[in-house]
Amino acid sequence: MSALAARLIERIRAEGPISIAEYMRECNAHYYATRDPFGAAGDFVTAPEISQVFGELIGAWCADYWERMGAPDPVLLVELGPGRGTLMVDALRATKHVPGFHDALKLHLVEQSPVLRKLQQEKLADYAPTFHDDTARLGFDDEVRNLPAGPLLVVANEFFDALPIMQFEQHELQWYERLVAWEDERLVLRRAPHHLPEIPNGARPENEGKIRAISPALEQAAEHIGVRLRRHGGAALIIDYGYFPAALGDTLQALRHHRPVSILESPGEVDLTAHVDFARLAQAGEHGRAQAHGPITQAQFFIALGIAERESALLKAASPAQQETIRSGVQRLIDPAQMGALFKVLALTRQGGPIPAGFAA
């Protein structure tokens, strides 16, 4: 038994069951702080590791919006959950010839993991990144002013899916919160009555036995970003797997060595995520007075940005083996049966600001 598991069990024994949100927060903090979880040797693979085109087109999107804003200097380029730094490396390589963009940008990375920070620092040392522990300390809400004033470009790829969620299950026309308990010498899920009238799709016969997820952490982060954009301008690009419109269902999942496992297996040693509710995400951003664009599918977004043209350009200079890698990577990004439909893209901007590329009516 790991030290984290022992600590959680001791706490539950002493204080009683804990919310899934608290369990998820503790487990993911330990998980990301102690490993590089990406790639074949890890637990999962993200889009930047699948194809360089992913980061290149996001970089082009950022540079394009910077120009649409009037090319402000400085502009803060902020990535939430940068992973190994692969996305940002590709984005910066793809924009190095955009006049004035690299001279204007100041790089800020939101990353708690010392393991991943080391990788990011090594890859992005030329840009002297400033690191932050979480979105609150970025000063999105202007309560903590660690982030300098000025317009910003935020990139968040598979960041919101790892934020803690609360789960509620309807039973006999009443909503119960799902909690993590310790019974019969093992961790189990139990439910407890909970009065939460703001749960969408309120208690109805057709919802019997169904589960609704709510993420206060997701909504707070999106609202803080909205406030910051309203006050200082800029845009945020959010890419994640999730659903739109809002829906009921249990999407909390755990991965270990690329295979699904129980969310209660080996606390802190598996990747815990949940599908993102893009309707709530957009609403939270708008509550901060930002303007939401989308969501649209990842396939729609990258096709609009010219992924086919970028693929063709790369193929011209590639060997046969490289061509196969390029084609399979692009196909995986946009194929509806792979990442193309499940992954959604949402942009937040200052109200009345330029419409970002990929979202034109």
C-alpha positions in Angstrom: 0.0 0.0 0.0 1.3 3.4 -1.0 1.8 6.2 1.6 -1.0 8.2 -0.2 -3.4 5.3 0.0 -2.6 4.7 3.7 -3.1 8.4 4.4 -6.5 8.5 2.6 -7.7 5.4 4.4 -6.7 6.8 7.8 -8.5 10.0 7.1 -11.7 8.2 5.9 -11.6 6.0 9.0 -11.2 9.0 11.3 -13.5 11.5 9.5 -15.9 9.4 7.4 -16.4 9.2 3.6 -14.9 11.9 1.4 -16.2 13.3 -1.8 -15.0 12.1 -5.2 -13.7 15.6 -5.8 -11.4 15.4 -2.7 -10.3 11.9 -3.6 -9.5 12.9 -7.2 -7.7 16.1 -6.1 -5.4 14.1 -3.7 -4.8 11.3 -6.1 -4.0 13.5 -9.2 -1.7 15.8 -7.2 0.4 12.8 -6.2 0.2 11.1 -9.6 1.4 14.1 -11.6 4.0 15.1 -9.1 5.8 11.8 -9.1 6.1 10.7 -12.8 6.1 11.4 -16.5 2.8 9.7 -17.4 2.9 10.3 -21.2 3.8 8.0 -24.1 4.1 4.3 -24.6 5.9 3.8 -21.3 3.4 5.8 -19.4 -0.4 5.6 -19.0 -1.7 7.6 -21.9 -0.8 9.6 -25.1 -2.0 13.1 -25.8 -2.4 14.8 -29.2 0.9 16.8 -29.2 2.7 13.5 -28.9 0.7 12.0 -31.7 1.4 14.6 -34.4 3.5 17.8 -34.6 0.8 19.3 -36.7 -1.4 19.7 -33.5 1.0 22.1 -31.8 2.0 23.8 -35.1 -1.6 24.7 -35.9 -2.3 25.9 -32.3 0.8 28.1 -32.6 -0.5 29.5 -35.8 -3.9 30.1 -34.2 -2.2 32.1 -31.3 -0.1 34.2 -33.7 -3.1 34.9 -35.9 -5.2 36.1 -32.9 -2.2 38.2 -31.7 -2.3 39.9 -35.1 -6.1 40.3 -35.0 -5.7 42.1 -31.6 -3.3 44.6 -33.2 0.0 42.8 -32.3 0.3 44.0 -28.7 3.7 44.0 -27.0 4.0 42.4 -24.6 1.5 39.5 -24.9 1.4 36.7 -22.3 1.4 33.2 -23.8 0.0 30.9 -21.1 -0.3 27.2 -21.3 -2.3 25.3 -18.7 -0.9 21.8 -18.1 2.0 21.8 -20.6 2.8 18.1 -20.3 6.3 17.4 -21.6 6.3 20.8 -23.3 5.8 19.2 -26.7 2.8 21.3 -27.8 4.6 24.6 -26.9 7.8 23.6 -28.7 5.9 22.8 -31.9 3.8 26.0 -31.5 6.9 28.2 -31.1 8.8 26.5 -33.9 5.8 27.1 -36.3 5.6 30.8 -35.4 9.2 31.8 -35.4 8.9 33.6 -38.7 5.8 35.7 -37.7 7.2 39.2 -37.5 7.4 40.5 -34.0 5.5 37.7 -32.3 8.4 36.0 -30.5 9.8 39.4 -29.5 6.5 40.3 -27.9 5.6 37.1 -26.1 6.2 36.3 -22.5 5.8 32.6 -21.7 4.0 31.4 -18.6 3.3 27.8 -17.7 0.9 26.4 -15.2 2.4 23.2 -13.9 2.5 21.7 -10.4 4.7 18.6 -11.2 8.4 19.0 -10.5 9.0 16.1 -12.9 7.2 17.8 -15.8 8.5 21.2 -14.9 12.1 19.9 -15.4 11.2 18.6 -18.9 9.4 21.9 -19.8 12.3 24.0 -18.6 14.8 22.0 -20.6 12.8 22.2 -23.8 11.7 25.9 -23.5 14.7 27.4 -21.8 15.3 29.9 -24.6 11.9 31.5 -23.7 12.6 31.8 -20.0 9.3 30.5 -18.9 7.7 31.6 -15.6 6.0 28.7 -13.7 2.8 28.8 -11.7 1.2 26.2 -9.5 -2.4 26.8 -10.4 -4.8 29.1 -12.2 -5.7 31.0 -9.1 -2.1 32.2 -8.7 -2.1 33.5 -12.2 -4.2 36.4 -11.0 -7.1 35.6 -13.4 -9.4 37.0 -10.7 -7.0 39.9 -9.8 -6.9 38.8 -6.2 -3.4 37.3 -6.6 -1.4 39.3 -9.1 1.4 36.9 -10.1 0.7 37.4 -13.8 1.6 40.8 -15.2 -1.0 43.1 -16.7 -1.7 42.9 -20.4 -3.4 40.8 -23.0 -2.9 37.1 -23.0 -3.3 34.0 -25.1 -4.2 30.9 -23.1 -3.8 27.3 -24.4 -5.4 24.4 -22.4 -5.1 21.0 -24.0 -6.4 18.2 -21.8 -6.2 20.3 -18.7 -9.9 20.6 -17.6 -10.5 16.8 -17.8 -8.2 16.3 -14.8 -9.8 18.8 -12.5 -11.8 17.3 -9.6 -15.5 16.5 -10.1 -18.3 15.8 -7.7 -20.8 13.1 -8.7 -24.5 12.9 -7.8 -26.8 9.9 -8.4 -30.6 10.1 -8.4 -32.3 7.5 -6.3 -36.0 7.5 -5.5 -36.4 11.0 -6.9 -33.6 12.4 -4.7 -30.1 13.3 -5.5 -27.3 11.6 -3.5 -23.7 12.5 -3.6 -21.3 9.7 -4.4 -18.6 9.4 -1.8 -15.4 7.3 -1.3 -15.7 5.1 1.9 -13.7 2.4 3.6 -15.7 -0.8 4.2 -14.7 -4.5 4.6 -11.0 -3.5 4.3 -11.4 -1.8 0.9 -12.3 1.5 -0.7 -15.8 1.6 -2.1 -18.3 4.1 -3.5 -21.3 4.9 -1.3 -24.0 7.6 -1.6 -25.3 10.1 0.9 -28.3 12.4 0.7 -27.4 15.8 -0.6 -29.6 18.8 -1.3 -28.3 20.5 -4.4 -31.1 22.2 -6.2 -28.9 23.7 -8.9 -28.1 20.3 -10.4 -29.4 20.5 -14.0 -31.9 17.9 -15.1 -33.5 17.9 -11.7 -35.1 14.9 -10.0 -37.3 13.2 -12.6 -38.5 9.6 -13.0 -36.6 9.2 -16.3 -33.3 10.1 -14.4 -33.6 7.3 -11.9 -30.2 5.7 -11.3 -28.4 8.3 -13.5 -25.3 10.2 -12.5 -24.6 13.9 -12.9 -21.1 15.4 -12.6 -20.3 18.9 -11.4 -16.8 20.5 -11.3 -16.6 23.7 -9.2 -12.9 23.7 -9.9 -13.5 23.8 -13.7 -16.1 26.5 -13.4 -13.9 28.6 -11.2 -11.0 28.4 -13.5 -13.1 29.2 -16.6 -14.7 32.2 -14.8 -11.3 33.5 -13.7 -10.1 33.3 -17.3 -13.2 35.2 -18.4 -12.6 37.9 -15.9 -9.0 38.3 -17.0 -9.9 38.5 -20.7 -12.6 41.1 -20.0 -10.1 43.3 -18.2 -7.0 42.8 -20.3 -8.0 41.3 -23.6 -6.8 38.2 -25.4 -8.2 34.8 -26.0 -8.2 31.3 -24.5 -8.2 28.1 -26.6 -9.5 25.0 -24.7 -9.3 21.5 -26.3 -10.5 18.5 -24.4 -12.6 15.4 -24.6 -16.1 15.9 -23.4 -19.8 16.4 -24.3 -22.0 19.1 -25.6 -24.8 19.8 -24.8 -25.0 18.8 -21.1 -25.7 15.2 -20.4 -26.1 12.7 -17.6 -23.7 9.8 -17.2 -20.7 8.4 -15.4 -17.6 9.5 -17.3 -15.1 9.4 -14.5 -12.3 7.0 -15.6 -8.9 5.7 -14.6 -6.1 4.6 -16.9 -3.0 2.6 -16.1 -0.6 1.5 -18.8 -3.1 2.6 -21.5 -5.8 0.3 -20.0 -9.0 1.2 -18.1 -9.0 0.2 -14.4 -11.1 0.9 -11.4 -11.0 4.5 -10.1 -10.3 3.1 -6.6 -7.4 1.0 -7.7 -4.0 2.1 -6.4 -4.8 5.7 -5.3 -2.3 8.1 -6.8 -0.8 5.6 -9.2 -3.5 5.8 -12.0 -4.6 8.7 -14.2 -8.1 10.0 -13.1 -10.1 12.1 -15.6 -13.7 12.9 -16.5 -15.3 14.1 -19.7 -15.6 17.9 -19.8 -19.1 19.5 -19.7 -18.5 22.1 -22.4 -21.9 23.8 -21.8 -20.9 24.5 -18.2 -17.4 25.5 -19.3 -18.7 28.0 -21.8 -21.3 29.3 -19.3 -18.6 29.8 -16.6 -16.4 31.8 -19.0 -19.4 33.9 -20.0 -20.2 34.5 -16.3 -16.7 36.1 -16.1 -17.9 38.3 -18.9 -15.9 36.7 -21.7 -17.5 35.7 -25.1 -17.6 32.0 -25.9 -17.0 30.7 -29.4 -18.1 27.1 -30.0 -17.7 24.4 -28.9 -17.0 22.7 -32.2 -15.4 19.3 -32.8 -11.7 19.0 -33.0 -12.1 17.8 -36.6 -14.0 20.9 -37.6 -11.5 23.1 -35.9 -8.4 21.7 -37.5 -9.9 21.3 -40.9 -10.9 25.0 -40.8 -7.3 25.8 -39.8 -5.9 24.0 -42.8 -4.7 20.7 -41.4 -4.8 19.1 -44.9 -2.5 21.8 -46.3 -0.1 21.4 -43.5 -0.1 17.6 -43.9 0.7 18.0 -47.6 3.6 20.3 -47.0 5.1 17.9 -44.5 4.7 14.9 -46.8 6.7 16.5 -49.6 9.9 16.4 -47.5 9.3 13.2 -45.7 10.6 9.6 -46.3 8.1 6.8 -46.9 8.3 5.8 -43.2 7.8 9.4 -42.1 4.9 9.9 -44.5 3.1 7.0 -42.9 3.6 8.5 -39.4 2.4 11.9 -40.6 -0.7 10.5 -42.3 -1.7 8.3 -39.4 -1.2 11.1 -36.9 -3.3 13.6 -38.8 -6.0 10.9 -39.3 -6.1 10.2 -35.6 -6.6 13.9 -34.8 -9.6 14.4 -37.2 -11.2 10.9 -37.6 -14.6 11.0 -35.9 -14.1 7.4 -34.8 -10.8 8.4 -33.0 -10.3 11.9 -31.6 -12.1 14.0 -34.2 -15.6 14.0 -32.6 -15.0 13.2 -29.0 -12.6 16.1 -28.5 -14.2 19.5 -28.6 -12.7 23.0 -29.0 -13.9 26.1 -27.2 -12.5 29.6 -27.4 -13.1 32.5 -25.0 -12.4 36.1 -25.9 -13.1 39.6 -24.7 -16.7 40.5 -25.6 -16.7 42.3 -28.9 -13.1 41.2 -29.7 -12.0 39.6 -32.9 -13.6 36.3 -33.9 -10.8 33.7 -33.6 -9.8 31.5 -36.5 -11.8 28.3 -36.9 -15.0 29.8 -35.4 -16.3 32.1 -38.1 -20.0 31.6 -38.8 
